[in-house]
Amino acid sequence: MQERYRTLHTIYEIVKNDPHPLNYLCSTREIILRHQGGWQQEHLDALADEEMIIFKRMERIVICITQKGLDTAKSFFVSQKHSL
């Protein structure tokens, strides 16, 4: 799996149990704390370019997963589960 999709999977793991995962305001701190291995800002930029996440500027920058990102993360998660 490409590194940016590992980052997407981390975001998915953070939001998946929220009743409104597309509205969850995920901080970069949450991603850093949950991500297995290193991640880089370029991963988030690439995911935003692919319309998997969007950046929102509030008091600090937060990240929201898009429906496309949610669907992609789910498909990776299911395919990895079956390959175990």
C-alpha positions in Angstrom: 0.0 0.0 0.0 1.3 3.4 -0.9 2.2 5.6 2.1 -0.5 8.2 1.4 -3.1 5.5 1.6 -1.7 4.4 4.9 -2.4 8.0 6.0 -5.9 7.8 4.6 -6.4 4.5 6.5 -5.3 6.2 9.7 -7.9 9.0 9.1 -10.5 6.4 8.3 -9.8 4.6 11.6 -10.2 7.9 13.5 -13.6 8.8 11.9 -15.2 5.4 11.1 -17.2 5.1 14.4 -18.4 8.7 14.4 -22.1 9.0 13.4 -21.2 11.7 10.9 -17.7 10.7 9.7 -17.6 13.2 6.8 -18.1 16.0 9.3 -15.5 14.9 11.8 -12.8 17.5 12.2 -9.6 15.5 12.4 -6.4 17.3 13.6 -3.0 16.5 12.4 -2.1 15.7 16.0 -4.6 12.9 16.0 -3.1 11.5 12.7 0.4 11.7 14.1 -0.6 9.9 17.3 -2.4 7.1 15.5 -0.3 6.6 12.4 1.9 3.6 12.3 5.3 4.7 11.0 6.2 8.0 9.6 3.9 10.3 7.6 4.6 13.5 5.8 2.6 16.6 4.9 3.0 15.5 1.2 0.7 12.5 2.0 -2.1 14.9 3.1 -1.5 17.1 0.1 -1.6 14.1 -2.3 -4.9 12.9 -0.7 -6.4 16.4 -1.0 -5.3 16.5 -4.7 -7.1 13.2 -5.2 -10.2 14.6 -3.4 -9.9 12.0 -0.6 -9.7 14.6 2.1 -10.3 18.3 2.4 -8.5 20.9 4.6 -10.5 23.3 6.6 -9.0 26.3 8.3 -10.4 27.0 11.7 -8.4 28.0 14.7 -6.0 25.5 13.4 -6.0 23.4 10.2 -8.2 20.3 10.4 -8.8 17.6 7.9 -12.2 16.0 6.9 -12.4 12.8 4.9 -14.6 12.9 1.8 -17.0 10.3 0.7 -14.5 9.2 -2.0 -11.8 8.9 0.7 -14.2 7.0 3.0 -15.1 4.6 0.2 -11.4 4.1 -0.8 -10.3 3.4 2.8 -13.1 0.9 3.3 -12.1 -0.9 0.1 -8.5 -1.1 1.2 -9.5 -2.3 4.7 -11.7 -5.0 3.3 -9.2 -6.2 0.8 -6.4 -6.3 3.4 -8.6 -8.3 5.8 -9.3 -10.9 3.1 -5.6 -11.3 2.3 -4.6 -12.1 5.9 
